[in-house]
C-alpha cells in the first residue's frame, strides 16, 4: 500500500521517456576478454569537432543513468555512451569474475573504437568512476596526451567494504561470510535468487528509494526507473562483481589525474559512496573542483539533474 500511494503522487517525470532517447550511431565493441559492449554515439552540432565526451555508468545500472545529461548536452558535444559488461544490452563475461582491471581495458577499447583521435572527456558515475581510475592506472600517458578532463560522480578510490551497494539489507549485513558462497553458487541457485528479487518488487522499490535517493519524496518515476535498471542486473552478474568492488583500492592511481582538470560531484547524503569518499579523492587531487549536491543521494545525477548538469556544463565550457 505504501508503494502504491507513493507512486500516485504528482510526478513531474511521469511521462519522461526513460531509456528511449535517440542516438546517431550504434555499434558493438568486443573487449579483450570476449564481452560484446553495446555502444551509442551522438554527434555534435555546435560543439568542438575534436572533443568527445564518454560516459561510464555504475554497478547495477546502465547507460540510462545519464538520461538527463544526454538530453541536456545533445547536439552540443559529441557523446559516447555504453553499457558495462553484464549490464544493460551488453554481453556477459563467459566465465570467471568481473574485474575493474578488465573494465578499464574495456573503456580503452571503447575509446579506440569511437574516438581514436582528438581530445576526450571521461565522465564516470560510481563504478564508472572506478573504471576511469583503473584506466588511469593502466595507461597514465593517455591522460597526458589525450584526456582533456575527468568528471567523477558519486564514486570512491577505495574502502568500499563498508558500504552496501544497494543490495538488500540482509545480504549487506552478512556479505563477508556469504561472498564465497554466492560467488560459487550454481545456476539453479542464482535463478532462484532472481525469481525472489522479481517477486519482491515493492521491497526492491522501497530499498531503491532509501539507498539511491536523498530527498524525502523523490519522483516515483525516477525511483522506478533506477529500480528497473537494478533488477535487470542478474544475481549471477552481481555475485561475479563483488570481489573486485570490495577490494578496489586506487588512491595512488589518482596521480595520473593530476595532469588534467577534474570535477568531483557527490550528494551530501549518499549512503553508498559517502561524501567522505569524494573528499578523499579531492585530498589526492588538490586542484580538483568539488560540487556537493544538497539532499543528493547516490543517483544525484538523476535526482538533481539540473544542478549536476550546470556543474558539468560549466566544466565542459572551460575545457572546450
N, C-alpha and C positions, 0 to 999 in steps of 0.2 A: 504493500500500500504506500509506503514511504517513497519508493522509487516512482510509482505511477503519479503521485501527487507532484513530485519534483519535476517530472518530465512534462507536466501540463502547464507549468508557469509560463508567462510571457517570455519568449526566447527570440532575441534578435537574429540568431543563426539557424532558426528552424528550417529555413528554405535554402541554406547555404549548400552549394554543390560540392561537398567534400569528396575528394577523390575523382573529380570529373573535370578538372581544369585541362585545357588543351595544351598540346605541345607541337613543335615544328618537326622534330625528327625523333625517331625511336630506334634503338639498336640494342644488341646483346653483346656484352663484353665477357669473355671467358677468362677466369683467373687462372693462375699457375696451378692451383690445386683442383681445377676442374669444375668450378662453380660458374654457372651462367648468370650474369648480373643483368637485370632489366634497367635500361638507361633511357632517360628522356632529355631532350635538348630543346631549349627555347632560344630563338635568335634575338639579337639586339637590333632595335630600330633606330634608336637615338644615342646609344651609349658608345663608348670607345671600342674600336674594332679589334684591339689587341688584348682585350681583357675578358676572361671567362670566370664566372663565379660558380664554384662547385659545392653543392650542399650534401652533407653526410649525416644521416639520421641515426637515432639511438636504438637501444635494445627494446625488443618487443614492439617496435613501431615500423614505419616505412616512410618513403619519400613524402607522403601526405602530411607529415608533421610540419613541413614547410609550406602549407597551403596558403597562408596569408602573406608570407614573404614572396612566394611565387606570383601571387596575384598583384602584390604591390609593385614589384620590380619588373614585371613582364614588359618587354619592349625596351626597357631602359638599360639592361645589361644582357649579355649572352649568359645563359644559365644552364647548368647541368645538374640533374637530379638522378639518383639511382637507389635501388633497394639493396641493402646489405645482404650477404649470404644468409639464407634461411628465412628471410623476411620478405613481405610483400610478394611481388611477382618474380623475384629472383629464385634460383635453384638452391638446393641444399648440398652441403658437403657430403660426398659419397660415403665417407667413413671417418671415424675419429672425432676429436673435439675441435671446435672452432677456436681460433686464437687471434688476439689483437695483432700479432705479427702478420698473420695472413690477411687480416682486414687492411692493414697498412699497405701491403703489396697489392691488394685488390684496388685500393684507391689509386695507386700508381698506375695500374692497368687502365682504369677509367680515364685518368689524365692523359695517358699515351693515346687512347682511342679518340678522345673528344677534344683535347686541347694540346696537341703535340708541340705547338709553338705558342709564343705570346705569354703575357702575364696571367697569373691565376690568383684568385682569392679563394681560400678554403673556409667553409662555414660548417662547423660541427656541433651537433646537439648531443649531449650525454655521451653515449658510446661512440658517436660520431666524432666528438672532440678527442676521445682516446685514440680513435683510428688515425686522426691527424698527428697526434703525438707519436704513434708508432711509426708513421711515415717519416716524421722528422728524425726519429732515432735511426731509421734505416738509410735515409738519404738527406743528410743535413745540407748538402750542396744545393739541392733543389730549392731550398729556402733562401739561398743566396742568389741563385741565378734567375728564378722564375716566379717564386711566390711573392706577390705584392702585398698580401695582408692575410690575417687569420682572425676568424671570429669564433670564439669558444663560448657556447651557451649551455649553462646548467651541466657542467662536466667536472671532472676530477683528474688529478695526476696520480692518485693512489689512495690507499687506506679505505678501500671500498668494502672490506669485510664487515663493516659495522652498519651498512645500510641495507634496505630490503629489496631495492629494485622493483618495488610494486608487486612482489609476489604475495600471495595470501599470508596473513599473519602466522598461521600455524606452520607454514613452510619456512618463513623467515626466522621464526623463533628457534627452530631446530635445524637450520640449514647446514650447519657444520657437520653434525653426525649423519645427516641424511644425504649429503652431497655424493659420497661414493656409491650409495645405493641407487640414487636417482640416475647418476651417470651410467651405471651398468644395468639399468632396468631394461627388460625386453620390450619388444614392440607391443605385445599384448598389454603389459602394464601401462605403457605410455598411452595407448589408445583408451584405456580406462580412465586415465587422468584427464585426457582431452574431453571425453564424454562428460565427466563430472564437472569440468570447467564450463562446458556449454549449458549444462543443466542449472548451474548456479548463476544465471545471468544477473539476477537482482543483486546478489552479493558482489559479483565482479564489478557491476556499475558503481556500487557504493564505495568499493575499495579504490576504484579508479578516481572517483571524485575526492576521496580522502587523501590519497597519496600523490595524485598528479596535479592537483589544483590548490591554489592558496586562498582564493576568495570564498566567502561563506556560501554564496549561491552562484556558482559558475553556470554558464549556459548548459542546459541539459543536452543540447545537440552536440556541443563540444565534448562533453563527458562521454556521450555515446560513441562519438567518432573515435576518441582515443581508446575506449574500451574495445571497439571493433578491431582496431589495429592490434591491441594487446592479445585478444582472443584468437586472432588469425595466426599468431605465432605458436607453433605446436609445442607441447611439453617436451618432446624429444629435442627440438632446437634449443629451448630454454636450458635444458639439462646440459647440453653439449657446449654451452657458452659459460657456464657458471665458473669453472676454474679460472679461465683467463680474466674474467671480470674481477673476481675476488683477489687475484694475485697481481693485478695491474699496478705497476709502480714505475712511473716515467717522469718523475720530477726532474731528474737530470737531463732527460731528453728535451726539456723545455729550453735548454740553452740554444738549440738551433733556431728557436723562435725569436731570439733577441735581435736577429738581423732584420726583422720585418715588423710593421705596425700590427698590434694585436688589440682586439676588443674582447673583453670578458663580460658576459651578461649572466646574471643569476637572479632568481626570485629570492626574496628575503625569508620566505617560509618554505623553501624547497626541502622536503624531508628525505629525498632520495640521494641527491648530491648537494648536501647543505652548503650554505653560503660560505662557511669556513673553507671549503674545498676550493672555491673560486678565489678567495682571499689568499690562499696558499699559492695558487698559480700566479697571482699578481705580485706576491713577495719574490717569486723567482723571476718575474718579468717586470721590473720596477717601472718600465716605460709604458706598460700596457694601460689602456683606458678601461675603467670598470664602470658598469652600469648596474645598479641594484634596482630590481623591479619590485615596487611595493605591493604586498599581498600577492606575490607571484609564487606559484608552485613550480613543479618540475617541468611542466609544459607552458611556461610563461610565454613562449613564442606564439602559442595559440591563444592562451588565456588573456594576455595583454599584448596583442599583436601590434597595436598602434605604437606603443612605447618602444617595443623591441624593433619594429621597422624603422622608427625615427632614428634610433641609435645606429642600426646597420646602414641606413641611407646616408647619414652624415659621414660615417666611416668610409663608405664606398666613394662618396664625393671627394673626400680628402685625398684618396689614393688614386683616383681616376686620372 
